Amino acid sequence: MFTTKAYLQSNQLNKDGLAPIYIRYTFKRKANGIRTGLIIHPELFDSKKGIAKPNFQNSNSINNAIRTAQSMIEEIAASLAVPEFQVVKQKYFNRIEKLNTTAPTNNERLSIAENYDYLSAQQTQELIAKHTKILNDLAAKQRGYNADGVKAESYYEMEFKRLLQEYPKKFITPNKNTIKQLKTWAKTLMEFGIETNTPLRFDVFDYNFYNAYAKYLLYSPKHNYYNNNFGNHVKKLKGFLRWCENEQNISVNPGYKKFKVLKEEKEIVYLSSEELNLLWEYRTSVKPEFVKYIDICVFQNLTGLRYSDVKRSLWKVENGILQGITKKTKGNYNIPLLLDKRIETILKFYKYKLNLVSEVKFNKYIKLILKDLFEKHKINQLKIAIRKEKLAEEFVEYYHKWELITSHSGRRGFCTRLWQAGYTERDILLMLGSTTSEILRKYVKNSTEDLLRKVREKISSPAQTLII
């Protein structure tokens, strides 16, 4: 892995007080400099960003030249199996020399300038006509590029894109799913910039950007997200900008810090005990290749374990308790096998290894299995109303229950059944490997579950009578 960045050799000032600009080439943690031929006053150079400060006349020209040199060095290095400094440096200077031999000499430039001084009126008109035609042709070509979504990028847009591509690599121990999600988010962000003609630079992240981003993700037919998905994209954007600001010393518009990460209360639908028993019995009616989907679903409902922990299967059984460490929070879960004999039955059937299918395939096939099961028993045929939000706007969509069951449903069902059965928060949290009741409340609402539990407690107490 190699990197490049412009820096100033401030100890080599010329008689005018100007210092040469070099490109620092780093390979295998060894940094060396390559001269660019550019000079600048030290006060006009931003050493943190490796660019000329944008507040003087020639800054754009110098920054374009810096970026061109960096791109050329990076291109040469990328073409080599082992991009050692001396090889990259020599090839870079060879390419520069070759380019210089095709450029007009100073004498040629002088001759051209002198000729223009003695142009006749007729020649002037002819040249104007010639170059006007060229400019018109170029303008037409530019309009074509714009229509095709092609545009010239500024240095700052290229720098934004470069850091966006580097961002997923910043994680010391990258998780494949995390990297995949970040790449998908970054791709969507770039598409937003192109399709809405929004320049992606570090100075644009203000209230207007947030509104345009929200409109694109929430209301465009391509995405049509609700608040939860939109909030996840904003959360990733803020994380990226913080990294650029804190780790890359980039000056970012502070408006991004006020971007709201919207959330909506997600309705997690789960299987009742009766439905879970029907599903277990259905194992003998499905094709053999579908049994594993039923077993995983039942196992999750009986243990409350996340799909990632079921798939890892890094557990042990001690004193009749299934124990392990959760992948997401590093908590210690403890599931008594006595909760339900089917837990041990499933574990033994698969020799304690439940890495059977991907979560995507599980979510797909468990829906199809439940659809057939519900139709067979003539249950859950009416659609369920699910409330969703876009900003402050409310929407209601209707789904069959089988459409709403996912790998997250098992944990909700587990928590709800134990809560209704009278287990304390402390008991359930110990089983889940969690320490705060907020985790439990995420799955058990203060509504029907609490009400049913309290009614059962009143009924079971001989000293209490119900007042109707």
VEXRO-504989 format. One record per residue (C-alpha): x, y, z. Coordinates in steps of 0.1 Angstrom, whole numbers, padded with zeros to 4 digits, always signed. Example, Ala and Ser with C-alpha at 12.3 -4.5 7.8 and 13.67 -1.06 7.14 Angstrom:
+0123-0045+0078+0137-0011+0071
This chain:
+0000+0000+0000+0014+0034-0010+0003+0070-0003+0011+0104-0017+0008+0139-0003+0023+0173-0013+0046+0190+0012+0068+0221+0013+0106+0219+0016+0107+0251+0037+0145+0248+0043+0152+0254+0006+0139+0290+0001+0152+0308-0030+0162+0345-0030+0125+0355-0034+0115+0336-0003+0097+0308-0022+0100+0272-0013+0098+0241-0036+0068+0217-0034+0075+0180-0032+0053+0149-0033+0059+0127-0003+0057+0091-0016+0052+0065+0012+0057+0028+0006+0061+0002+0034+0061+0030+0059+0091+0047+0043+0086+0082+0031+0107+0099+0003+0102+0131-0016+0098+0137-0054+0103+0173-0066+0075+0188-0087+0092+0219-0100+0065+0241-0083+0074+0269-0059+0053+0289-0035+0055+0313-0005+0053+0292+0027+0025+0314+0040+0003+0304+0010+0007+0267+0015-0016+0245+0037+0007+0218+0051-0021+0198+0067-0041+0194+0035-0011+0194+0012-0025+0221-0011-0021+0258-0018-0045+0280+0002-0075+0290-0019-0071+0327-0012-0046+0339-0038-0046+0342-0075-0027+0312-0087-0040+0286-0062-0061+0267-0087-0032+0263-0111-0008+0251-0084-0034+0227-0069-0042+0213-0103-0005+0208-0110-0001+0191-0075-0029+0168-0082-0016+0159-0117+0018+0150-0102+0001+0129-0075-0021+0111-0100+0009+0104-0123+0029+0090-0094+0000+0069-0081-0007+0056-0116+0029+0045-0121+0031+0029-0086-0002+0010-0092+0012-0004-0124+0042-0020-0106+0042-0053-0088+0066-0039-0062+0064+0000-0063+0097+0008-0047+0105+0045-0044+0135+0047-0068+0117+0028-0095+0086+0050-0092+0107+0082-0091+0127+0073-0122+0096+0064-0142+0079+0096-0131+0108+0118-0143+0111+0098-0176+0074+0105-0182+0078+0142-0174+0108+0145-0197+0088+0128-0225+0060+0152-0220+0083+0182-0220+0099+0172-0254+0065+0175-0270+0057+0209-0255+0065+0242-0274+0099+0257-0264+0102+0292-0250+0115+0304-0284+0084+0290-0301+0061+0306-0276+0079+0340-0281+0076+0336-0319+0039+0330-0316+0035+0360-0294+0055+0382-0317+0035+0371-0347+0003+0382-0330+0017+0417-0326+0018+0421-0364-0015+0405-0373-0034+0422-0400-0071+0432-0395-0081+0404-0420-0061+0378-0402-0076+0389-0369-0111+0384-0382-0102+0350-0396-0087+0338-0363-0117+0351-0344-0140+0332-0367-0119+0301-0365-0117+0301-0327-0153+0310-0323-0162+0279-0342-0139+0258-0320-0154+0273-0288-0190+0267-0301-0181+0231-0309-0166+0226-0274-0196+0242-0258-0219+0218-0277-0197+0189-0266-0199+0201-0230-0237+0202-0232-0236+0166-0244-0214+0156-0215-0238+0174-0191-0268+0156-0206-0250+0122-0201-0242+0131-0165-0204+0137-0172-0188+0167-0156-0154+0181-0148-0145+0177-0111-0127+0203-0091-0097+0194-0069-0119+0195-0038-0145+0171-0053-0117+0147-0063-0103+0149-0028-0138+0142-0013-0141+0111-0036-0106+0099-0027-0113+0100+0010-0147+0084+0006-0130+0055-0011-0104+0052+0016-0129+0055+0045-0140+0018+0046-0103+0008+0050-0099+0028+0082-0112+0000+0104-0085-0019+0121-0105-0051+0122-0130-0047+0094-0163-0066+0095-0174-0078+0061-0209-0067+0066-0198-0033+0078-0175-0028+0048-0203-0039+0025-0228-0014+0041-0203+0015+0039-0196+0008+0003-0233+0007-0005-0238+0039+0014-0209+0056-0004-0222+0045-0038-0256+0059-0030-0241+0092-0018-0221+0095-0051-0253+0088-0071-0271+0115-0051-0244+0140-0061-0246+0130-0098-0284+0127-0102-0292+0160-0083-0262+0179-0097-0250+0185-0061-0212+0191-0058-0197+0168-0031-0172+0190-0013-0165+0195+0023-0180+0230+0024-0215+0220+0012-0228+0202+0043-0254+0227+0055-0292+0228+0059-0298+0229+0022-0277+0198+0016-0296+0179+0043-0330+0188+0028-0318+0178-0007-0304+0145+0007-0337+0138+0025-0358+0145-0005-0336+0122-0027-0336+0093-0003-0372+0096+0010-0391+0105-0021-0372+0095-0052-0387+0063-0068-0352+0048-0069-0350+0047-0031-0383+0057-0014-0369+0052+0021-0386+0058+0054-0370+0075+0084-0351+0045+0097-0332+0039+0065-0327+0077+0059-0314+0080+0095-0289+0052+0089-0275+0070+0058-0272+0103+0077-0254+0085+0106-0228+0070+0082-0224+0104+0066-0217+0121+0099-0193+0094+0109-0174+0099+0076-0172+0137+0080-0160+0134+0116-0132+0110+0105-0122+0135+0078-0122+0164+0103-0105+0146+0132-0082+0121+0114-0075+0138+0081-0074+0174+0093-0100+0184+0067-0120+0216+0072-0156+0206+0071-0187+0228+0071-0198+0225+0108-0235+0224+0097-0232+0186+0094-0231+0183+0132-0267+0195+0134-0280+0169+0109-0308+0149+0126-0304+0111+0126-0341+0103+0123-0356+0071+0138-0390+0056+0140-0404+0030+0164-0401-0002+0144-0429-0027+0148-0413-0061+0152-0438-0088+0146-0432-0122+0162-0447-0157+0163-0470-0166+0192-0464-0198+0212-0492-0215+0193-0478-0205+0159-0443-0216+0170-0457-0251+0179-0475-0253+0145-0442-0244+0128-0423-0271+0147-0449-0297+0138-0447-0286+0102-0411-0300+0099-0425-0334+0089-0445-0318+0061-0419-0298+0042-0392-0309+0019-0359-0320+0037-0340-0289+0024-0365-0266+0042-0363-0282+0076-0332-0262+0086-0350-0229+0081-0377-0241+0105-0351-0253+0130-0332-0220+0130-0365-0200+0135-0376-0222+0164-0341-0221+0179-0340-0183+0178-0374-0180+0194-0364-0204+0222-0330-0188+0229-0334-0151+0219-0300-0153+0202-0292-0129+0173-0287-0146+0139-0250-0137+0140-0245-0156+0172-0265-0186+0160-0244-0187+0128-0211-0184+0147-0222-0213+0170-0193-0204+0194-0209-0217+0226-0206-0244+0252-0229-0261+0276-0221-0261+0313-0245-0272+0341-0273-0274+0316-0268-0238+0304-0259-0228+0268-0232-0201+0273-0213-0178+0249-0203-0142+0241-0224-0121+0218-0207-0109+0186-0224-0075+0186-0220-0063+0223-0195-0088+0237-0220-0097+0265-0222-0131+0281-0254-0149+0273-0267-0178+0295-0296-0199+0281-0310-0227+0303-0317-0257+0282-0346-0265+0306-0365-0235+0290-0376-0259+0263-0364-0294+0253-0363-0284+0216-0332-0263+0222-0311-0293+0230-0329-0314+0203-0319-0289+0176-0283-0286+0189-0277-0323+0189-0293-0328+0155-0268-0304+0139-0239-0314+0162-0240-0279+0179-0231-0262+0146-0259-0240+0132-0240-0222+0105-0265-0236+0080-0276-0207+0057-0270-0170+0052-0293-0145+0069-0305-0133+0036-0316-0168+0025-0332-0175+0059-0353-0143+0057-0364-0153+0022-0374-0189+0028-0389-0186+0063-0414-0162+0048-0424-0187+0021-0427-0215+0047-0449-0195+0070-0471-0184+0041-0479-0220+0033-0483-0228+0070-0508-0200+0077-0528-0209+0046-0529-0245+0056-0544-0236+0090-0564-0207+0077-0548-0183+0102-0534-0147+0098-0551-0142+0065-0559-0105+0073-0532-0079+0066-0516-0060+0094-0513-0022+0094-0478-0009+0098-0472+0028+0105-0441+0044+0090-0428+0080+0087-0409+0102+0062-0397+0132+0082-0429+0142+0100-0452+0127+0074-0471+0095+0085-0478+0066+0062-0497+0033+0067-0489+0002+0048-0505-0032+0050-0487-0066+0051-0495-0102+0057-0479-0115+0089-0456-0139+0071-0442-0110+0051-0430-0093+0084-0412-0123+0100-0374-0120+0099-0344-0131+0118-0351-0102+0143-0385-0117+0151-0371-0146+0172-0355-0123+0198-0387-0103+0202-0408-0135+0206-0383-0149+0232-0384-0117+0253-0421-0113+0251-0429-0149+0261-0406-0148+0291-0419-0114+0302-0455-0127+0301-0445-0158+0319-0433-0137+0349-0395-0137+0345-0379-0105+0358-0360-0080+0337-0328-0092+0355-0335-0128+0345-0341-0120+0309-0311-0097+0306-0288-0124+0321-0300-0148+0294-0295-0123+0266-0261-0112+0278-0273-0076+0282-0269-0052+0312-0295-0024+0306-0333-0027+0307-0334-0004+0276-0324-0035+0256-0353-0054+0269-0378-0025+0264-0366-0025+0227-0384-0059+0224-0411-0057+0250-0435-0028+0248-0453-0012+0278-0486-0021+0262-0504-0054+0257-0475-0075+0271-0474-0055+0303-0512-0055+0306-0515-0092+0301-0488-0099+0327-0505-0077+0353-0539-0092+0347-0524-0127+0351-0508-0116+0384-0541-0103+0397-0559-0134+0387-0534-0157+0403-0534-0138+0436-0562-0151+0459-0562-0118+0479-0572-0098+0447-0605-0096+0429-0611-0081+0395-0634-0052+0393-0653-0052+0360
